[in-house]
Amino acid sequence: IMISHYQVPPVIEPFSFQDGLSEGMRTRIICGVSRGDSPLRLMWLKDGENLLPSLGANVSSLDQYTSILSIPYLSHSNSGEYTCVASNQASEVRYTAALQVKGNVGSFSL
C-alpha cells in the first residue's frame, strides 16, 4: 500500500519596492515564504530571466524561508519586474513586483 505524503505548496508574502527611487539610491526587497514544506528553493528573476551580474544586485538568504534581493546602487537599467520564485516538491509559485528607477528622463525605456 502506497502512502503519499501531501506536500504543502509555498505561499509567498506580498512585497513591493518603495516609491520614489532614483539613480544612485539603494533598495532591497524581501521574499518571505509564510508556509510550505521543506526543502524550499528560492530564486529571483528580472523580467522573467535570471539575474545578470551587470545588474549589480545581491541575493542573500536570511534563513531557508527568506531571500533578500538588494541593489546597492540603482541605475535606470535596474527598472523592471522582479520575481521571487519559491518551489518545493508540491508546487512552484511566483510573486512579482515592479521597480521603477527615476533618472535622466528619456534615457530609459520601459
Salt bridges, closest charged atoms under 4 A:
ASP37 OD2 - HIS5 NE2 3.97
ASP47 OD2 - LYS46 NZ 3.05
GLU92 OE2 - ARG94 NH2 3.18
